Amino acid sequence: MAFAYDSALLATIGLTSWVALDIALDPARRRRLRCVAVLALAALAWSVGELFVGMAQAPDEVLRARRILFAGVCTLPAAWVWSAHAAAWPHRTRRAARLFLALLVPGLLSYACLYVAPGGLFVDWYARPPRHGPVFLVYAAYAWLLIGAGALLLLRAIPRGGGTSQRDELVIVAGVLAPVLANAVHLLAFPAGWDLTPVALGFSAVVFRLIVVDVTWGVYHTPIARAEMIAQMHDAVLIADLEGRVVDWNGAAAELLEGQELEGRPLGELVAGAGELRGRELEVRAFRLQRRGRWFGTGAIAIDRTEQRRAEIRREMATRIEALGYLAAGAAHEINNPLTYVFANLELLAPLVSTLEAARAREAALLVADAQEGATRIHSIVKTLARVARAGETDQAAGALDVRAAVERAVAMACLGQPEREVPISVDGPLPPVRAAETDVVHIVFHLMVNAVQIGGDQVAISIELRSAGNEVAVRVSDDGPGIHESDLPHVFEPFYTTRRPGAHLGLGLSLCWELARRNGGHLDAENRSEGGAAFTLWLPVAKTAHSDRTPERGAT
């Protein structure tokens, strides 16, 4: 009989060691399943202590064995509640850990008696069979209270397995109740006999490992390589339990939802909120997580398609403007030919008006003047179309350019005749040379400033900020005007799109700036400032021969 009992203890030691090491050596499990590892270590200490007590020959050996045994006995009830709490509410890990530390205090105080009270205040150090003192009885009642509460929580957590079969539920119930019943039999019926509680805990360890850990907590069970891959993904990954509450996430998700508390939040709420992030184009996919044919959680991946969408818009705009260029070139040519005849005839007609009678001469002169004005307007429109058609042509080849000097030239042109206007230019850090044509950069910045004045009025405040960002340099032109209506913002660079009164404004100015930026290898963005007004940012590529860590030399001003 003694051999069978020792064999059962050895089997329990092996099982609990396996459970503890399995969790300790896996980073993905270790973070979430520390409670199970502590529970397994407590059961391991209990089993080892029982085995050593049976083997002890001298009083000192008995004392050492009991110190090991009661290290497990005094830790296990608090660890039992910790594991039960984690099984019932997996997303409340911090609260469960704090609860464990608080519940552990009475056990530690009782265990201290094995070092300071040899007379049996807790347990007589050397008596065989063991003789329990008053502190032990108080602690036993406290431990039973914790074990009962933990058992109820574990039974409550059974449905969390998602499709758990009735057989599995019965096994879990047996695993929960086996240590409780074994300890009750030992204390109430055979206090001086063999304690089967650690053996029952070995059975519970197998249940926890194969059913509870792998299925109920399968959402936290991820092989190391897969966990590292998910952690380093640029796409946001969120994992939720069966109640739809977030239990884990990667760094990209934390960055995307910066400032938000993630643990325990409803997954649907976070996904809906991510889809409404201003200025972001997100593709969100949610799917069930299954293990061994049972659903144990929900996963969601949010892919940021913002840059891809912007690239698509740029390609579409480039196609439109290229088509517009061909159309403009053809239209300008076709209109210019008859327009030349109209101008010539009007010039010949003007002297003949004076030969008419006075009343008719005045009327004819007005008609000729109106015709000349209309022809001049047509000519202006044709010139604008021709400028669009020649957007890719420049008087200056693209090369290394001091972007600040080009911006200062554009500001000087825009403020010509307005000495009272001030346009501050701020530079954030050293600026490397960019690869662009100076005339194009000057035209873009000049037009953005003129556009701000036309929309916001002569008193609108304009500021320009230059900064280096990776392989690009940004030129941000901001104003404190009325800004751009949200419905107009996606269309500001489209040809012929204008919010101003129809007339001389064709809606080609910003589209021409956009095309000039593209032809120089950059791009142009528009947005509304949070403090009011609009901001346009011109992005230009850094010249390949430039060293980004030094500012280009400039001549004296």
ZAPAFI-771613 format. One record per residue (C-alpha): x, y, z. Coordinates in steps of 0.1 Angstrom, whole numbers, plus 5000, padded with zeros to 4 digits. Each point is the difference from the previous one (the first is absolute). Last residue first. Layout:
% ZAPAFI-771613
XYZ
...
This chain:
% ZAPAFI-771613
521558754515
503349825000
500149674980
498749685012
501849695011
497949695002
499049885035
501749695013
498849655012
497949924969
503149964978
498950084965
501049804969
496649844998
498150335002
497349985026
496549954986
497550285002
496850015021
497850314997
497650045029
496850214997
498450125032
496550155006
498550215027
499049935035
501849885032
499649634989
501550094966
498149884969
501849784975
501650014966
502949784986
502350064971
502449744985
503649964991
502149854971
500350344982
497249914975
497849925030
500550355015
499350164967
496949794996
498650115034
500850364993
498149984967
497149835019
500150295025
499750274973
497649824977
496750095016
498950224971
499950335019
499350294975
496349955003
498249765023
499950125036
502349815023
499849645011
502049874971
500549664983
501250044964
502849755005
499949805032
502550115027
497450135024
497849694997
500449805032
499850325021
496750134984
497749805023
502050095031
499750374991
503550154997
501350265024
498550335010
503350185001
502849955026
502649914974
502649724996
502649924974
502049695009
503249934980
501049645009
503449854991
500249634991
502249705005
499349995037
498050305011
501850334997
498250325010
498950334986
497150205014
498250294983
497650245016
497150204986
497750245019
496950114980
499550374999
499750024962
497149764999
499749635010
499349844966
501950234977
502750055026
500549625005
500049944962
502750274996
502149825026
499549664984
500850154966
503350135012
501049685016
499249804969
501650254975
503250025021
500349635002
499549974962
502550284992
502549835023
499949674982
500249715025
502449765017
500250125036
503050125019
500249895037
498250225026
501450025035
497450015029
496550155000
500250314979
497450275005
499050264974
497950295012
497950174974
499750375008
497950244980
500750385005
502350024970
497149914977
501150104965
501749664994
498949775029
499349704977
503250054980
502150035032
498349695014
500849804969
503650105002
500249905037
498549664991
502749954973
502750095024
498649775026
499949714975
503750024992
499949794968
501949714987
498749944965
496950024978
500650174967
499050364996
497750164975
497449745007
497749774980
497849755018
497350255006
500050094963
496449894994
498950185032
501750324987
498249954967
496749985018
500750325019
501050174968
496849894984
498050145029
501850334996
499250004962
496449945007
500050295024
501650224974
497449894974
497250105024
501650335007
500550074963
496449914993
498850235027
502250284987
498749944964
496450025013
500650315019
501750174970
497049904978
497650165024
502150325001
500350004962
496349944995
499150325018
502950204983
499449884965
502549754988
503550084988
501549975035
499049635002
502249924970
503150055021
499049725025
499049754973
503649924989
501049935036
496949805006
500749804968
503549925012
498949895034
497349784986
502349854975
502649915027
497249855021
499249774971
503549845002
500450035038
496949785007
501349694982
503550035014
498950075036
497449714997
502749764989
502550095026
497350015027
498749664991
503549855001
500750175033
496649905014
500849644993
503350045019
498150185027
497549725003
502649725000
502150195026
497050045021
499249634999
503649915008
499950255029
496749865013
501449654998
503150115019
497850165026
498049685004
503249805004
501350255026
496849985020
499549624997
500749935037
499149645005
497949925031
500149635009
497449855024
500049685020
497149845019
500249735028
499649645010
498149834973
500349635001
501149764972
503349925016
500850365003
498050284984
500450384997
497150174984
500650284974
500150384998
501350204970
500650385000
501350204970
500950345012
500250334981
501250265025
499650384999
497650015030
499749675018
496549874994
501049644992
502149995032
496950085021
498049724984
502849765007
500350115036
496349975006
499849664984
502949875021
498350105033
502650145024
501649765026
503550104993
500250284974
500150335019
500350274973
502850264997
501349874968
497649784980
502249964970
503249985021
498549745024
498749804970
503550024983
501649885033
498049685001
496849925018
498649775027
496949955022
497450214983
496449935010
497749824975
498449785027
501749704984
503450165005
501650274978
503150034980
501250324982
502550024972
501150344985
502049964968
503750095001
500749655013
502749975027
497849855028
498249784975
503349854988
501249965036
496949825010
500249774970
503649915008
499349955037
497049774995
496750165012
497949895029
498350315013
496749944981
500249645011
499050105035
496849795000
501549764975
503749935006
500250135036
496649875012
500049664982
503449854998
502050205025
497350075026
498749644999
503649865003
500650235030
496749895016
501249644999
503250115017
498050205025
498249675009
503449855008
500850315021
496849955020
500549635006
501350065035
501149665016
498649945034
500050195033
497150244991
498049714985
496350095001
499650385003
503450144988
500949734975
496449964986
499750384996
503350024983
499149744975
496550154994
501550354992
502849864979
497549804979
497450284996
501650214973
501449714980
496749815002
498150314988
502550044972
499549634990
496250055001
500350304977
502249814976
497549734998
497250254994
501950144970
501550355001
498550204971
501650325011
502349935030
498650295019
497249785012
502349855028
500850345016
497249985026
501349675012
503450165004
498550295019
498149765024
503249805006
501950315007
497550115026
500149665017
503849995000
500250355014
497649915029
501849675006
503250195003
498550245026
498749715020
503449824998
501750335010
498050025032
500749635007
503750044992
500350305023
498449805028
502649714998
500249694980
501949685011
501549814970
500449625004
502850025007
501050315020
503150204990
499150364992
496749995019
497650184976
498750365002
500550095037
501749665004
502950075023
502550084972
498750364995
502550224981
500949824968
496949784993
497950285015
500950214969
497649774979
497050155019
501150364992
500749904963
496549834997
498350315015
501850224975
499249794968
496550144996
501350354994
502749894975
497449794982
497550294998
502750224985
500749734973
496249974992
499650384996
502950004976
498749724980
496550134994
499649894964
499849645009
496950045022
498849655011
503249824992
502150275015
497950005032
500349625003
503850024995
500350275027
497649825023
502249684998
503250215004
498650135033
499049655011
503449854988
502550235018
499649885036
499949634990
502950034976
502450175025
498449755025
501649704983
503450164995
500250115037
498649665009
502949824983
502650225017
498449935034
499849634994
503749994989
501050195032
498049745021
502049714984
498849724977
498050184973
498749804971
496350055007
500550375006
502050024968
497149874979
497550235016
502450294995
500549924963
496249984995
499350335018
502850174981
498749884967
496550115008
501350355008
502049994968
497049904979
497950295016
502850244992
500249884964
496250034997
500150365013
502850094977
497749914971
499850334981
503650124996
501549655003
497749874972
501550214972
503549995015
500049615000
502649865024
498150085032
496749864987
501349654990
502450015030
497150045025
497849744983
502849754997
501150045036
496449945011
499849684980
503349865012
499450085036
496549854998
501549684985
502549995029
497350055025
497949714985
503149785001
500550095037
496449905007
500349684981
503249905018
498450085034
497149774991
